[in-house]
């Protein structure tokens, strides 16, 4: 490439970057408004949900945790495994870090609201309404930099990252067979793809884009292989989680009745060693959990799927991450 061509390419790239920067700056004001509205609400709801969870009796927590595992464990096997790994790898630290970050976020939002009301020139109009998007973005960045506690935020993020790495390591070990299966399927499919599909696509692809063909096909094949392997794992996880959740529900229900001296006509004695009722409940709940998950074909029915789409995205991201990590390990 000549120096003239390089300079032209550099000029075009500079123009694209400038256009992108202007677009980001133009979104600064509406984005700040959305964040100011949504973030406090999310933090408030999460804090109330956590407080409610902490206030529940142990039996209730055990029963509803078992219920989730029993009836939905196969739908999000990696997510539930990640939660269990985080539970053992530092749940308390995660809660403390998220609390610290939410506190800092609320402080910045409060200061931002105060900043939005400032009228330093005394003309009766807020200053933020008299500046363009670029200056508004710089003003808010400066506010964040001056009002944030950097050490507190750095410690919280570092803690979350350490727990995240430990969770990924646990998941890679726990789902090693699934990762191996996905890689084997990928290698198996890739050979006929390279032989029959790649040459055809290369003929139909412009010369300057030919190098993208094997890369895109590799992504597609890995996605297909991952779907097959994780579908098999989903069935295994559904059965295993239904049995685990059924056991938790049966034990919690028995303890709940025994604690309140509910004998149900003599079916529930004071000592569970003298009865098979808790085992009967375990088997019943486990059978219902397995049947339910197979009935819905391991997919959340509408309209609940609209509410749980972030969980779907997170589940797929976890699967892709540990499969990709298994490839490079």
C-alpha positions as CSV (number, residue, x, y, z in Angstrom):
1,X,0.0,0.0,0.0
2,X,1.4,3.4,-1.0
3,X,1.7,6.3,1.4
4,X,-1.1,8.1,-0.4
5,X,-3.4,5.1,0.1
6,X,-2.4,4.9,3.8
7,X,-3.2,8.6,4.3
8,X,-6.6,8.2,2.6
9,X,-7.4,5.2,4.8
10,X,-6.3,7.1,7.9
11,X,-8.5,10.1,6.9
12,X,-11.5,7.8,6.3
13,X,-11.0,6.1,9.7
14,X,-10.7,9.5,11.4
15,X,-14.0,10.6,9.8
16,X,-15.7,7.4,11.0
17,X,-14.3,7.9,14.6
18,X,-15.4,11.5,14.6
19,X,-19.0,10.5,13.5
20,X,-19.1,7.8,16.1
21,X,-18.0,10.2,18.8
22,X,-20.6,12.7,17.8
23,X,-23.3,10.0,17.9
24,X,-22.2,9.0,21.4
25,X,-22.2,12.6,22.6
26,X,-25.7,13.1,21.2
27,X,-26.9,10.2,23.2
28,X,-25.4,11.5,26.5
29,X,-28.4,13.5,27.7
30,X,-31.1,10.9,27.0
31,X,-28.9,8.1,28.3
32,X,-28.3,10.1,31.5
33,X,-32.0,10.5,32.0
34,X,-32.7,6.8,31.5
35,X,-30.0,5.8,33.9
36,X,-31.2,8.3,36.5
37,X,-34.7,6.8,36.3
38,X,-33.9,3.1,36.1
39,X,-30.9,2.6,38.3
40,X,-32.4,3.8,41.6
41,X,-35.5,1.7,40.9
42,X,-33.4,-1.4,40.2
43,X,-31.3,-0.9,43.3
44,X,-34.4,-0.3,45.5
45,X,-36.2,-3.4,44.2
46,X,-33.1,-5.6,44.6
47,X,-32.4,-4.4,48.1
48,X,-36.0,-5.0,49.1
49,X,-36.0,-8.5,47.6
50,X,-32.8,-9.3,49.4
51,X,-34.2,-8.0,52.7
52,X,-37.3,-10.1,52.2
53,X,-35.2,-13.2,51.4
54,X,-33.2,-12.7,54.6
55,X,-36.4,-12.4,56.7
56,X,-37.8,-15.7,55.5
57,X,-37.7,-18.8,57.8
58,X,-35.1,-21.3,56.9
59,X,-37.7,-23.9,56.0
60,X,-39.4,-21.5,53.5
61,X,-36.0,-20.6,51.9
62,X,-35.2,-24.3,51.6
63,X,-38.6,-25.2,50.1
64,X,-38.6,-22.4,47.5
65,X,-35.0,-23.0,46.6
66,X,-35.9,-26.6,46.1
67,X,-38.9,-25.6,44.1
68,X,-36.8,-23.5,41.7
69,X,-34.2,-26.4,41.3
70,X,-37.0,-29.0,40.9
71,X,-39.1,-27.3,38.3
72,X,-36.6,-25.0,36.5
73,X,-33.1,-26.5,37.1
74,X,-32.9,-28.0,33.6
75,X,-33.8,-24.7,32.0
76,X,-30.8,-22.8,33.4
77,X,-28.3,-25.4,34.5
78,X,-25.2,-23.3,34.1
79,X,-26.7,-20.3,35.8
80,X,-27.8,-22.3,38.8
81,X,-24.4,-24.1,39.0
82,X,-22.8,-20.6,38.9
83,X,-25.0,-19.5,41.8
84,X,-24.0,-22.5,43.8
85,X,-20.3,-21.9,43.0
86,X,-20.6,-18.3,44.0
87,X,-22.3,-19.5,47.2
88,X,-19.3,-21.5,48.2
89,X,-16.8,-19.1,46.6
90,X,-17.8,-15.9,48.4
91,X,-21.4,-14.9,48.3
92,X,-20.9,-12.6,51.3
93,X,-18.1,-10.8,49.4
94,X,-20.3,-10.5,46.3
95,X,-23.1,-9.0,48.3
96,X,-20.8,-6.5,50.0
97,X,-19.2,-5.5,46.6
98,X,-22.6,-5.0,45.0
99,X,-23.8,-3.0,48.0
100,X,-20.7,-0.8,47.8
101,X,-21.2,-0.2,44.0
102,X,-24.9,0.6,44.5
103,X,-24.1,3.1,47.3
104,X,-21.6,4.8,45.0
105,X,-24.1,4.8,42.1
106,X,-26.7,6.4,44.3
107,X,-24.3,9.1,45.5
108,X,-23.4,10.0,42.0
109,X,-27.0,10.0,40.9
110,X,-27.9,12.3,43.8
111,X,-25.0,14.7,42.9
112,X,-26.1,14.6,39.3
113,X,-29.6,15.7,40.2
114,X,-28.2,18.5,42.2
115,X,-25.9,19.4,39.3
116,X,-28.9,19.5,36.9
117,X,-30.6,22.2,39.0
118,X,-27.6,24.5,39.1
119,X,-28.0,28.0,37.6
120,X,-24.5,29.6,38.2
121,X,-25.2,32.5,35.7
122,X,-28.5,33.3,37.4
123,X,-30.5,33.7,34.2
124,X,-33.3,31.4,35.5
125,X,-32.4,28.5,33.2
126,X,-30.5,25.4,34.4
127,X,-26.9,25.4,33.1
128,X,-27.2,21.8,31.7
129,X,-30.0,23.0,29.4
130,X,-27.7,25.7,27.9
131,X,-24.8,23.4,26.8
132,X,-24.4,21.1,23.9
133,X,-24.2,17.3,24.2
134,X,-20.3,17.3,24.1
135,X,-20.0,19.7,27.1
136,X,-22.8,17.9,28.9
137,X,-21.0,14.6,28.6
138,X,-17.7,16.1,29.8
139,X,-19.6,17.8,32.7
140,X,-21.0,14.4,33.9
141,X,-17.7,12.6,33.5
142,X,-16.0,15.2,35.6
143,X,-18.8,14.9,38.2
144,X,-18.3,11.1,38.4
145,X,-14.5,11.4,38.6
146,X,-14.8,14.0,41.5
147,X,-17.6,12.4,43.5
148,X,-16.7,8.7,43.2
149,X,-14.7,6.9,45.8
150,X,-12.2,5.2,43.4
151,X,-10.6,3.0,46.0
152,X,-14.0,1.6,47.1
153,X,-15.1,1.0,43.5
154,X,-11.8,-0.6,42.6
155,X,-11.9,-3.0,45.6
156,X,-15.5,-3.9,44.8
157,X,-14.8,-4.6,41.1
158,X,-11.6,-6.6,41.9
159,X,-13.6,-8.7,44.4
160,X,-16.3,-9.4,41.9
161,X,-13.8,-10.3,39.2
162,X,-12.0,-12.7,41.5
163,X,-15.3,-14.5,42.4
164,X,-16.2,-14.5,38.7
165,X,-12.9,-16.3,37.8
166,X,-13.4,-18.8,40.6
167,X,-17.0,-19.5,39.3
168,X,-15.8,-20.0,35.7
169,X,-13.1,-22.4,37.0
170,X,-15.6,-24.4,38.9
171,X,-18.0,-24.5,36.0
172,X,-15.3,-25.7,33.6
173,X,-14.6,-28.6,35.9
174,X,-18.3,-29.4,36.6
175,X,-19.2,-29.3,32.9
176,X,-15.9,-30.7,31.5
177,X,-17.6,-33.6,29.8
178,X,-20.1,-31.3,28.1
179,X,-17.3,-29.0,26.9
180,X,-15.4,-32.1,25.6
181,X,-18.5,-33.3,23.8
182,X,-19.1,-29.8,22.2
183,X,-15.5,-29.7,21.0
184,X,-15.7,-33.2,19.6
185,X,-19.0,-32.4,17.7
186,X,-17.4,-29.2,16.4
187,X,-14.4,-31.1,15.1
188,X,-16.6,-33.8,13.5
189,X,-18.9,-31.2,11.8
190,X,-16.0,-29.0,10.7
191,X,-14.4,-31.6,8.3
192,X,-17.4,-31.9,5.9
193,X,-18.0,-28.1,6.2
194,X,-14.4,-27.4,5.1
195,X,-14.7,-29.9,2.3
196,X,-18.1,-29.1,0.8
197,X,-19.4,-25.7,2.2
198,X,-16.3,-23.6,2.5
199,X,-15.3,-23.8,-1.2
200,X,-18.8,-23.0,-2.4
201,X,-19.0,-19.9,-0.2
202,X,-15.6,-18.8,-1.3
203,X,-16.8,-18.8,-4.9
204,X,-19.8,-16.7,-4.0
205,X,-17.9,-14.2,-1.7
206,X,-16.1,-11.1,-3.0
207,X,-12.3,-11.4,-3.0
208,X,-11.8,-8.8,-0.2
209,X,-14.1,-10.7,2.2
210,X,-12.9,-14.3,1.6
211,X,-10.8,-14.4,4.7
212,X,-14.0,-14.0,6.8
213,X,-15.6,-17.2,5.4
214,X,-13.7,-19.7,7.5
215,X,-14.0,-17.5,10.6
216,X,-17.8,-17.1,10.3
217,X,-18.2,-20.8,9.5
218,X,-16.2,-21.7,12.6
219,X,-18.5,-19.5,14.7
220,X,-21.6,-21.2,13.2
221,X,-20.2,-24.7,13.6
222,X,-19.2,-24.1,17.2
223,X,-22.7,-22.7,17.9
224,X,-24.4,-25.8,16.5
225,X,-22.0,-28.1,18.3
226,X,-22.6,-26.2,21.6
227,X,-26.3,-26.4,21.1
228,X,-26.3,-30.1,20.6
229,X,-23.9,-30.8,23.6
230,X,-25.8,-28.5,25.9
231,X,-29.2,-29.9,24.9
232,X,-27.9,-33.3,26.1
233,X,-26.6,-31.7,29.3
234,X,-29.9,-29.9,29.8
235,X,-31.7,-33.3,30.0
236,X,-29.2,-34.6,32.5
237,X,-29.3,-31.5,34.6
238,X,-33.2,-31.5,34.5
239,X,-33.3,-35.0,36.0
240,X,-30.5,-34.3,38.5
241,X,-31.9,-30.9,39.6
242,X,-35.4,-32.3,39.9
243,X,-34.2,-35.0,42.3
244,X,-32.1,-32.5,44.3
245,X,-35.0,-30.0,44.5
246,X,-37.5,-32.7,45.3
247,X,-35.4,-33.8,48.2
248,X,-35.1,-30.2,49.5
249,X,-38.9,-29.6,49.1
250,X,-39.7,-32.9,50.8
251,X,-37.4,-32.3,53.8
252,X,-38.6,-28.7,54.2
253,X,-42.3,-29.7,54.0
254,X,-41.7,-32.4,56.6
255,X,-39.9,-30.1,58.9
256,X,-42.6,-27.4,58.5
257,X,-45.3,-29.9,59.5
258,X,-43.3,-31.4,62.3
259,X,-42.4,-28.0,63.8
260,X,-46.1,-27.1,64.0
261,X,-47.2,-30.6,65.2
262,X,-49.2,-31.2,62.1
263,X,-49.4,-35.0,62.0
264,X,-51.8,-35.2,59.1
265,X,-53.8,-38.0,60.7
266,X,-50.7,-39.7,62.1
267,X,-48.8,-39.8,58.8
268,X,-46.1,-37.5,60.1
269,X,-44.4,-38.7,63.4
270,X,-42.1,-36.6,65.5
271,X,-39.1,-38.5,64.3
272,X,-38.7,-38.7,60.5
273,X,-36.6,-41.9,60.9
274,X,-39.9,-43.6,61.8
275,X,-41.7,-42.5,58.6
276,X,-41.4,-42.7,54.8
277,X,-43.6,-39.7,54.3
278,X,-40.7,-37.4,53.6
279,X,-39.3,-39.8,51.0
280,X,-42.7,-40.1,49.4
281,X,-42.9,-36.3,49.1
282,X,-39.4,-36.3,47.6
283,X,-40.3,-38.8,44.9
284,X,-43.5,-37.0,44.2
285,X,-42.0,-33.5,43.8
286,X,-39.0,-35.0,41.8
287,X,-41.4,-36.7,39.4
288,X,-43.5,-33.6,39.0
289,X,-40.4,-31.5,38.3
290,X,-39.1,-33.9,35.7
291,X,-42.5,-34.1,34.0
292,X,-43.0,-30.3,34.0
293,X,-39.6,-29.6,32.4
294,X,-40.1,-32.2,29.7
295,X,-43.6,-30.9,29.2
296,X,-42.5,-27.4,28.5
297,X,-39.5,-28.8,26.4
298,X,-37.0,-27.0,28.6
299,X,-38.2,-23.5,27.4
300,X,-40.0,-20.9,29.5
301,X,-43.5,-20.4,28.1
302,X,-44.8,-17.0,27.1
303,X,-45.2,-14.4,28.6
304,X,-42.7,-15.4,31.2
305,X,-39.9,-15.7,28.6
306,X,-40.3,-11.9,28.0
307,X,-39.6,-11.3,31.7
308,X,-36.7,-13.8,32.0
309,X,-34.8,-12.9,28.7
310,X,-31.9,-11.5,30.7
311,X,-31.5,-14.9,32.3
312,X,-31.6,-16.5,28.9
313,X,-28.8,-14.2,27.7
314,X,-26.7,-14.8,30.8
315,X,-27.2,-18.6,30.5
316,X,-26.0,-18.6,26.9
317,X,-23.1,-16.3,27.7
318,X,-22.0,-18.7,30.5
319,X,-22.2,-21.7,28.1
320,X,-20.2,-19.9,25.4
321,X,-17.6,-18.7,27.9
322,X,-16.8,-22.0,29.5
323,X,-16.9,-23.8,26.2
324,X,-14.5,-21.2,24.7
325,X,-12.3,-21.4,27.8
326,X,-12.2,-25.2,27.4
327,X,-11.1,-24.7,23.8
328,X,-8.1,-22.5,24.7
329,X,-7.2,-24.4,27.9
